Amino acid sequence: MKAFHSDEAHPSIAIKPSNNVIEMNSHSIKVACSNCNLRELCMPLGLTPTELERIDDLVASRRKVKRGATLFRNGEKFTSLYAIRTGFFKTCVASEDGRDQVTGFQMAGEIVGLDGIVNDHHTCDAVALEDAEVCVMPFDRIEELSREVTALQRHVHKIMSREIVRENGVMLLLGSMRAEERLAAFLLNLVQRLHTRGFSQSELILRMTREEIGSYLGLKLETVSRTFSKFVEEGTVEVKQRHVRILNTEALKDIVNPKVCN
């Protein structure tokens, strides 16, 4: 297994860059969803060849998003969902004091843009944490095809449900867990998601800063750094800048779900 890196190059044809976002016509690229190695992560399983062909038509274009650039902004009109092909994103909203409050981290194989469905406008910013590429799927096309391909409809519902479960999990993190529990749960969740994509169960490269982790977990930067140091001292993890190696997965699990001694 390998630690997570998403710097792989993909063949593409660039059309007119704008605001660090480069849009590419899907007919020029013609790398279909049916041939994508992430299909099982962001598309429904068990489709017939005909249904797969219909699904391929969902992708209107591809976009390359430079590190630090915004895929969509809070208040922007909602038109599409975005399947992440490569790279890493954070979603965030501006707090009352002007700081960014991180609401989530998304990686290859995941969908962003679901926040816009409720009122036809996005309710957060989606910012690339590294150079990324997304497939643009117009939502009106998804709705139209969902009426004909029931597996796609179920898949969209599953994605929405997963988002609700994730939000509930974040609320639990922020509401009842200590700093050690929050960071341990974050690392376990991150490495599990990466392992689903074929990467190591114990090593990862953090694409987000400690400050961004703190914003997401409701912790100060100093608390995040101190907690990482505590995990290192206890021999639970090894940290070299942004490279993290989990040395004792069970110890992290015990922090999140402590065993009750009789």
N, C-alpha and C positions, 0 to 999 in steps of 0.2 A: 504494500500500500504506500501511497505517497502523501506528503503533507499538501494542504490545499494551496494551489497556485492557479490563477486564471489569466495568465498572460499569453495563452495560446493564440496564434494568428489564424484568422479564418479568411478564405477568399471572399472578396467583396468588391463592389463597384461604387465609388463615392460619388454622390451627386451634391453639389452646392452646399457647403457647410454653413450653418447658421447657429450662433450662440453655442458653439462647441457641440452641436448635435448634427450629425450627418445622416441624411435619409437616403436609403437605397431602395430602388424599385424591386419588388419580389420577382418580377418576370425576368429581370436581368440576372439576378443571383440564381434563382431556381434551385435552391436547396430545400426540398420539401419537408414538411413536418413528419411525413411518413418515413423519411430517411434520417431524421435528426436523432442523435444519440441521447437527447434529453426528452424524447417523446413520451416515455413512460412516466416522467415526472410531471409534465404539464399538459398532457393530452389523455383522453380516456382510453382504456384498454379494450380489446375484444371487438374492434371495429371491422366491418367488412371492407374489402378492397374499394368498393364504391364509396362507402362512407369516409374512408381515409382520403380518397381523392377530393371529396367535398371539403373535408377538414383542411386540406392543403390550401384551399382557396380563401381560408380565413385570414391568412397573413397578407395584409395589404402592402407592407413595406418592412424594411429593417432600419434600425437607427443605431449608429455608433454614438456613444455618449462619452465625452472626455471626462477624466477624473475632475471632480469639483463642479461639473456642469449639472444643470437641472433638467430632468426628463419632463416633469410637469410641476406646476406651482399651485399653491393654495389659492382657490378662487377661480382658477382657469376652467374653461368649459370642458366637461367630460365627453370624450368621443370614443375612447379606445381603452382596452386592457393591453398590458405589455408583458410578454413572456421573456424572461431574462435568459439570453443564450450564454453570455459570458459576463463576468464581472460581479460587482457587489454594490448594492444601493443601501441608503438609509432613507427612511421617511421621517419627516419632522414638521413641527408647527412652531410658530413664533410665540413665546410666552409673553405675559404682560410687560415684563421688564426688557423685552427685546431679544432675549436669548433664545436659541433654538432648543426645543424640547424634542428629543429623539423618541419616536413612537414605534420604530421597528427597523430590523435589518433584513434585507432580502438578497438571495443569491441565485446563481444559475439554476434553472428549472422551476423557479417560482414565478408567481404572477403578481404584478403591481398595478394599481389603478382602481382597485375595487371600491375605494373610498368615494369615488365619484358617482357611483350608481344611485345612491340615495336621493340626491337632489340635482343631478346633472352638472355638478361642479366639484372639482377636487377640493378636499378639505385639508390637504397637507402638501408639502414639497417632497419630491423624490429626487435625491441627489446621489450621483455616482461617487462611490468611495475609491474607485479605480476605473481605468478605461473599460468600458462595457459595451455590449451590443444587445439590443432587444428586438423582438418581433412585435410589430404593431398589429393588433387585432381589433378592427372597428366593432364596437359593441352592438350596433344595429345589425351587423352581419352575424354576430354570435347569436343574437336573439332569433333572427330569421332561421338560421340553420338548426338551432336547438329545437325548434318546432318539428323539424323533419328527422333529426338524429337524436333520439331520446338519450343515448349514452352521453352525448355532449351536454345535454340539459342536466343530467344527474351529476356530471363532472363539475359543472359550474356551481351547482348547489353544494357539492362537496367542498369546493374551494372556499365558498362563502362561509360554510359551517366551520371549516378549519380556522378561518380568520376570527370568527366569534370565539372559538375555543382558545386561540392564541391570546386574544384580548383579555379573556377571563383569567388566563394564566398570568399575564402581566399585572392585572389588578391584585391577584393573590401575592405576587412577588412584592409589590409596592405596599400592600396593606398589612402583611403579617410576618414577613421574613426579615431576619437580621442581615447585616451586610455580607457575612460569610455565606449564608444560605443563598442570597441573591446572586452573588458572583459564581458560586458553585453550580447553581441551576443554569445560569447563562452559559457557562463553559460546556456543561453536559449537553444542553440543547443544541449548541452550535456544532459541536463535534459529531453529534448524532445526525444532524441534517447533512453535514459534509460526508459522513460515512455512507449515507443513502446514495450519494453521487459518486461513490467509488473511491473516496479518499480515506486517509488513515483514521483509525478509531482513537488515536492518541496524540496526533500532532496536527497543528493548524497554524496558519499565519493570520493574525488579527488584522483585518482590513480597516477596522475602525480604531480611533484613538481611545485612550483610557478616559478622556473627558467625555467622549460620545457614549462609551459604555456606562459611565456614571449618570449621564443624562437619561439614558434608557432605564437604568435600574433605580433611579431616584437617589443616587449617592453622590457625594462630593468627590472631586478628582483625588483629593488626598486619601479619602477612605478607600477608593478603588486601588490606589497604589499600595496602601498599607495592607489591604487584604491580600493582594497578589504576593506581597513580601511574606505574609504569614503562611500562605500556602507553600511558598518556596522553602521557608525555614522548616516546615513540618514534613518536607519531602513529598508533598502531594503533587506539585507541578514543578517544571523547570521553565524558566522564562529568559529568553535572550532577545531583548528589544521586543519585536512583535511576534516572534516565534515562540509558541507555547507547546510544551510537551507534557501531557498528563502522565504522571508516574504511578498514580494510585487512583484509579477510577472509583473503586469501592469507597475510598475515603471521601471523595467528593459526594458520592451518593449518600453516604452516612451523614454528611453535613446537611444535605437537603431533607433527608428522611431519617432522623436519628433513631437508632434502635433503642427500644425501651427495655431496661434491665429489670427483671423481677427480683 
